[in-house]
Amino acid sequence: MIRRAVCSDVPEILSMAFQFNEEYYDTPLNPEKTEAAITNFVESHVAFVSPKGFIGGMVIDAPMRDWSVLVEFAWYANDRHGIKLLDAFIAEGESLEVDEIRMCTLDTSPPSALKLLSRKGFNPIETSHRLIPNRS
Protein backbone atom coordinates (compact mmCIF):
# COMPACT_ATOMS: atom_id res chain seq x y z
CA MET A 1 0.00 0.00 0.00
CA ILE A 2 1.32 3.41 -1.01
CA ARG A 3 0.20 6.46 0.93
CA ARG A 4 1.24 10.03 1.55
CA ALA A 5 3.81 10.21 4.34
CA VAL A 6 2.88 11.90 7.62
CA CYS A 7 5.07 13.24 10.41
CA SER A 8 4.71 10.05 12.46
CA ASP A 9 6.46 8.22 9.57
CA VAL A 10 9.65 10.29 9.93
CA PRO A 11 11.47 7.89 12.34
CA GLU A 12 10.88 4.90 10.04
CA ILE A 13 11.85 6.92 6.96
CA LEU A 14 14.98 8.07 8.78
CA SER A 15 15.86 4.44 9.43
CA MET A 16 15.40 3.69 5.72
CA ALA A 17 17.62 6.66 4.81
CA PHE A 18 20.41 5.24 6.93
CA GLN A 19 19.90 1.80 5.39
CA PHE A 20 20.05 3.29 1.88
CA ASN A 21 23.16 5.28 2.76
CA GLU A 22 24.85 2.19 4.16
CA GLU A 23 24.13 0.27 0.95
CA TYR A 24 25.04 2.94 -1.60
CA TYR A 25 27.27 5.67 -0.11
CA ASP A 26 30.63 5.90 1.58
CA THR A 27 29.89 9.18 3.36
CA PRO A 28 27.94 9.16 6.65
CA LEU A 29 24.66 11.00 7.00
CA ASN A 30 24.19 13.80 9.49
CA PRO A 31 21.22 12.54 11.56
CA GLU A 32 19.84 16.00 12.37
CA LYS A 33 20.09 17.31 8.81
CA THR A 34 18.65 14.10 7.40
CA GLU A 35 15.70 14.19 9.78
CA ALA A 36 15.08 17.87 8.96
CA ALA A 37 15.15 17.16 5.22
CA ILE A 38 12.75 14.23 5.53
CA THR A 39 10.43 16.30 7.70
CA ASN A 40 10.51 19.05 5.05
CA PHE A 41 9.54 16.58 2.31
CA VAL A 42 6.69 15.23 4.46
CA GLU A 43 5.41 18.67 5.47
CA SER A 44 5.58 19.82 1.83
CA HIS A 45 3.30 16.86 0.96
CA VAL A 46 5.75 15.50 -1.59
CA ALA A 47 6.58 12.28 0.22
CA PHE A 48 5.08 8.81 -0.04
CA VAL A 49 5.68 5.61 1.88
CA SER A 50 5.14 1.91 1.45
CA PRO A 51 5.68 -0.63 4.25
CA LYS A 52 9.45 -0.60 3.61
CA GLY A 53 9.93 2.19 1.11
CA PHE A 54 9.93 5.93 0.70
CA ILE A 55 10.13 8.61 -1.97
CA GLY A 56 10.37 12.30 -1.29
CA GLY A 57 11.41 15.57 -2.79
CA MET A 58 10.44 19.18 -3.19
CA VAL A 59 9.28 21.65 -5.78
CA ILE A 60 11.86 24.26 -6.67
CA ASP A 61 12.01 27.09 -9.16
CA ALA A 62 14.67 26.42 -11.77
CA PRO A 63 17.45 28.92 -11.11
CA MET A 64 17.77 30.09 -14.74
CA ARG A 65 14.37 29.38 -16.25
CA ASP A 66 10.73 30.22 -15.65
CA TRP A 67 10.21 26.57 -14.82
CA SER A 68 9.06 24.62 -11.77
CA VAL A 69 10.74 21.32 -10.99
CA LEU A 70 9.72 18.52 -8.65
CA VAL A 71 13.10 17.16 -7.58
CA GLU A 72 13.43 13.72 -6.00
CA PHE A 73 15.94 13.68 -3.17
CA ALA A 74 15.20 10.28 -1.67
CA TRP A 75 13.88 7.08 -3.21
CA TYR A 76 14.34 3.71 -1.59
CA ALA A 77 12.22 0.59 -1.47
CA ASN A 78 13.09 -2.70 0.11
CA ASP A 79 9.63 -4.17 -0.45
CA ARG A 80 9.19 -4.27 -4.23
CA HIS A 81 7.03 -1.12 -4.17
CA GLY A 82 9.59 1.13 -5.84
CA ILE A 83 7.57 1.47 -9.05
CA LYS A 84 4.38 2.32 -7.17
CA LEU A 85 6.24 4.92 -5.10
CA LEU A 86 7.58 6.43 -8.32
CA ASP A 87 4.09 6.45 -9.83
CA ALA A 88 2.75 8.32 -6.78
CA PHE A 89 5.58 10.85 -7.06
CA ILE A 90 4.91 11.39 -10.77
CA ALA A 91 1.17 11.76 -10.13
CA GLU A 92 1.91 14.35 -7.44
CA GLY A 93 4.10 16.29 -9.86
CA GLU A 94 1.32 16.23 -12.42
CA SER A 95 -1.27 17.39 -9.88
CA LEU A 96 1.07 20.23 -8.84
CA GLU A 97 1.38 21.14 -12.53
CA VAL A 98 5.17 21.32 -12.41
CA ASP A 99 7.05 21.78 -15.65
CA GLU A 100 9.50 18.97 -14.95
CA ILE A 101 10.05 16.01 -12.63
CA ARG A 102 13.65 15.04 -11.92
CA MET A 103 14.85 11.72 -10.62
CA CYS A 104 18.42 10.91 -9.62
CA THR A 105 20.36 7.69 -9.88
CA LEU A 106 23.75 6.76 -8.52
CA ASP A 107 26.71 5.16 -10.19
CA THR A 108 25.85 2.19 -7.98
CA SER A 109 22.15 2.12 -8.92
CA PRO A 110 21.09 -1.15 -10.45
CA PRO A 111 20.63 -1.05 -14.26
CA SER A 112 16.97 -1.92 -13.70
CA ALA A 113 16.45 1.54 -12.11
CA LEU A 114 17.68 3.25 -15.28
CA LYS A 115 15.49 1.02 -17.44
CA LEU A 116 12.47 1.74 -15.25
CA LEU A 117 12.96 5.49 -15.48
CA SER A 118 13.38 5.25 -19.24
CA ARG A 119 10.14 3.22 -19.53
CA LYS A 120 8.38 5.91 -17.50
CA GLY A 121 9.53 8.57 -20.00
CA PHE A 122 12.50 10.03 -18.14
CA ASN A 123 15.52 11.06 -20.21
CA PRO A 124 19.04 11.63 -18.90
CA ILE A 125 19.84 15.35 -18.86
CA GLU A 126 23.06 15.66 -16.89
CA THR A 127 25.78 13.56 -15.38
CA SER A 128 27.10 14.61 -12.00
CA HIS A 129 30.62 13.99 -10.82
CA ARG A 130 31.99 14.38 -7.35
CA LEU A 131 35.40 15.11 -5.95
CA ILE A 132 36.12 14.89 -2.26
CA PRO A 133 39.10 17.18 -1.70
CA ASN A 134 42.08 15.86 0.19
CA ARG A 135 42.15 18.00 3.33
CA SER A 136 45.27 16.61 4.96
N, C-alpha and C positions, 0 to 999 in steps of 0.2 A: 504494500500500500504506500503510495506517494502522497504526501500532504505538505502544506506550507509549514515551515519551521516556526516554532514559538520559543519564547525566552527560556522556558523550562527545558528545551532541547539542547541548550548551549553546552552544558557539561558533557553530554554524550557526543555532540559534534566536536568538541574540543578533544575528546579522547580519540575520535576518528582522525582529526588533524594530526595528532602526534603519531598515530599508526601510519598514516600516509607518509609523513615526513621520515619516519624510520625506514620505510620501504624504498623511498625514492630520492631522498636528499642526504647530503653529507654535512649539512649545516643545521645546528639545533634551532628549534623554535623558541621565541620568547613567549612564555606562557601568558603574560599579561597582555601583550600586544595581540597575540593570536586570539585570546578570548574577546578582546575589544573589537577586533575585526569581525569575528563571527557574530557577535552581538549586533554590530552595525548592519551586517547582511540581513539578519533576522528582523531587526527593527525596520529596515527599509523594505521588507516584504519581498525580497528577492532571494529567498532561501527555501529549499525544499529538502525533506528528509524521507528516507525509507527506513526499514528496521535497522540496517547496518550501512547506510549510505547518506550522502549529503551533497548538495550543490548550492553554491551561493556566489553572489557577486553584487555589483552595484551599477547604477546608471550614471554615466559621466558625460559631460560635454566634451566632444573632441577638441583638443587644444588649438587646432588650426583650421577647423571646418565648422560650418553651421550644421552639426551632425550630432545626434545623441547615440550613445553606445552602451549597451548592456554588456559589461565585462565580467566574465567568470573568473573568480579568484580561487575557488576551491571546488573540486569535483572528485569524489571518492565513493566507491561502492564496493562493499565486500559481501554483497548479497544478490548479485545478478540483477540489480535494479538500475544499473547505470544508464541504460537507454531511456527508461521511464523518467529518471531524474532529469536527463537532458531534455526530453520532450516537455516536461513541466517548465523548465527554464526557458526554452524556446517559446512556449505558449505565453509565458509571462512577458517576455520581450515583445511579442506581437501585441499583447493586450496593452502594454505601455506605449505602443506605437513608436518604438525606437527605430532609428535608421539602420542600425547594425547590431548584431550580436557577435561577440568575440569569445572564442574558446581557446584555451592554451593547452599545449601538450609539452611533455618533457622529452629530452633525449632518451630517457629510460621508459617512456610510455610504450605499452605494447603496440605493435603494428595494427592490431584490431581497433584501437582507439582512433587512429588516423583514418582507417577505412570507414568506421562508423561516422565520423564527422563528415567525411566526403559524401557518404550516402545521404546524409541529412542536408547536404547542399553547402557545407562550409568549404571555403577555398583558403589555402595558405596565403597569407599576405606579407608576413615578415618572418625572419628567423632571428631569434635573439641569441646572443653569445654573452658569456659571463667570464670575467676575470676577477679572481680574488687576489688583490695585491699582497705581495710579500712585505709584511710589516716588521720584520726583524732587523 
